[in-house]
Amino acid sequence: MRQFLIRRFFFAISALIGATLITFFLSRIAGDPRFLYAQEGGYGITQERWDALGVELGLDKPIIWQYAVWLGRIVKGDWQDSLLDRKDVLSKIKKRLPPTLKVGFLSYVFATVIGIPLGVLSAVKRGTVWDYLARAFALFGQALPVFWVGIMLILIFSVQLRWLPTGTLGEGSFSWKHYVMPTVTLGWIAAATYLRLVRSSMLEILDSEFIKLARAKGVSNNAVIWKHGFRNGLIAPLTFS
């Protein structure tokens, strides 16, 4: 057990270091950060200012040294200012974190409320029109890209119907409208995945021997579905979550 925990610990550390390496070098691939201080097209900055910015941002040092300094600041919580607008990064994250967590939670609720009941319905009504409709939803849900779903929602409900806003957080009693499309967009694929997992699990369980035995003993259909089938069928989506 101790060796297992040690291996998992070192694996977690390696994964974190790998994630920081990828994040850092991707930011450098985007180009020299000093161009953000120049005017459109990269002009309007003197050579003296260019060199001074290189020293200020540590760009005159080797790339490995830049990574070490950047990682040290991350660990200490000294995230400094954004290169884009010169505002404190930590304060910007604190400002945007609550709405992000709210959208994530709502999308999870959406996926659970939509995906799991449809999976149960599809398994119980196997071979009927309800089964085909649920399977079609799962197919399109996993095939359509998330960004495309978001664009279509904007075009239909914002541009054409004008029912929902396209951006910002919103204020007052109508702020909930700003969360509808992001919630549906993020929860779309998860709902389809839950549906397929629940359906396949419940079909396997409903065809098992102990279910046949329960039916032979006279257990009601609702008890078979919800007490035995549904309870055991939740293992797969819970593992996925």
N, C-alpha and C positions, 0 to 999 in steps of 0.2 A: 504493500500500500504506500509506504514511504517513497519507494522508487518511482511508483506511478505518479505521485504528487510532484515529485522533483522533476520528472520528465514533462509533466503538464506545465509546471511553472516555467521551465526553460523554453518550452514551446510558445507559451504566451509572451514571454519577453522577446523571443525571436520574431514573432508575428508583429509585435508593436514596433520593433526596430525596422522591420521590413516596410511597415505602413508609413513610418516617418520618412524613410529613404525614398519611397515612391512619391509621397506628397512633396517633399523638398525638390527632387529632381524634375518632377512635372512642372513645378512653378518656375524652374529655371529654363525648361524647354520653351516656355511661352515667350521668352525673349528677355532682353536686358530691362530690369525694373526702372532704370533711369529714363527710359522713353516715356514713362507715365508722367514725368515732370515736364516733358516737352510739349510743344503745341502739336496740332494735328499734322500727321505726316512725319513726326519726329524732328521738326525744326523749331527754332526759337530758343535754343539753349546754348550758352557759350561753352567753349572748351574748358574754361576754368571752373564753371559751375558743374560741368559734366564730371571732371576729375574730383571735385570736392564731394559730389554725391557718391562717387565710388568709394571714397574713404569713409564717408558717413555711414553708408549702408554696408560696409565691409566687403565690397565687391572687388577690392584690390588684393584680397587674400585668396589663397588656393580654395578650390571648391570644397574639399574635405574639411578645411578649417571653417568655412562658412556654414557647412552642415552641423559641425560640432557646436558652434556658437548658437545657431538657430535652435538645436535640440536642447541645449542648456537653458536657453530662455524659456522654452516651452515647459520644461520640467519645473523651473522656478516660478512660473506663472507670469513672467515678464514678456508679454506678447507684443508690446510696443504699439506702434501706430500702423494703420493700413497704408500700403503704398498707393492705393487708389485715391483716397480722400483725406489721408493724414489724420484720421480719427482713431481713437483707442479701440483696438480689436476686441479686447475683453468686454468692454461696455457694449459694443455692437452685438456680440454673441449673447450677452445677457438680455439685450432688448429683443432679439429674435428667437431666443430659445423657447419661451412660453408658447408663442403661437405655433412653433414647429412641433412641440410636444403635444399640443392640443390637436393639431391636424393628424399626427401619427396615431394618437389614441382614438380619435373619431374614425379614422380609416380602418383601424383594427376592429372597432365595434361594428362598422358597416360590413366588413368582410365576414365577421362571425354571424351577424344577424341574417345576412343574405345567403352566405355559402352553406352553412351547416343545415338550416331547414330545407334548402333546395336539394342538398345531398340526401337527406332522409327521404324526402318526397320522391326523388328519382329512384332510390333503392326500393321503396315500398311499392311504387307504381311502375315497376320494371316492365318495359315493353309497351307502355301506354303513351299517349301524346304528351303527358306531363314529363315522362322520362326523356323523351326526345327533345322537348323544349329545354329542360335543364341541362342535358348534355350539349345542346347547341350553345347555350350560354357559357358553359365551361370551355367549349372549344374556342369560341370567339374571345372569351375573357383571357385565355392564355396565348392566343395567336396575335391579337391586336396590340401594338406597342402602346405603352403608357402615354407617351407624348402625343400620339395620334388621338387617343381617347380624350385627352385634355383639350386638344385643338378643336375636336368635333363638339365637345360640350360648350366651349366658348362660342363657336359659330352658331350653334343651335339656340342655346339658352341665353346668351348675352347679346349676340349680334342680331339674330333673327327675331326671337321672341321677347328679348329684353326683360327676362324674368330675374336674372342673377347678375351681379357685378363681376367684372373681370379681374379686379386686383384690389390692393390695399386691405387693411384689416377691418375697416368699418367701425362705426360708433353707434351707440344707442341700441334700440330694440331690433334694428335690422342687421346687426353685425353678424348674426348667425348665417345670413345669406352668403357671406364671403367665405364660409367654410364648406359650403355644399359641394361645389365642383372639385376643389382640392381633395376632399374626403372621398368622393366617388372615384376620382382618377387614381388615387393611391391605393384604394381598397379593391379596385376592379380585379386585378390579377389574383390577389390573395383570396377573394371570394370564390373565384373560379377554381383555385387550387383546393380550397376547403371542400368545395362541392365534390370534386373528383375523389378526394381522399375519403370523405365520409361515405360516398356512394360505394366505392370499391370495398371499403371495410365492412359496411353493413351488408352488402351482397354476400360477402364471404361468410359473415357470421350467421345471416339468416338461412344459409344453406348448410350450416354445420349440424352435427348430430345432436348436440344438446338442445338446439332450437326445435328440431323435429321431435325430440323426446318431450319437451315442454308442451308443444302443441298436442301431442298424443295424450298427455295428462290432463288436457282440457284447459290449459292456461289461455286466457283471453288474448286476442290479437294485439290489443293495445299494450298489454303487459309484455308480450313477446317483443314488440317493436321497441318500446321505450325503456323497459326495465332491463332487458337482456341485450337486444340489438344495439340500441342507441348508446347505452353506457359503454359497451365494449368498442363500439365504432368510433368513439371520441379519442381513442388512444392515438390514432394516426395524426389527426389534426393538431392535437395537443403537442405531440412530438415535433411536428412541423413548426408550430409557433415558437 
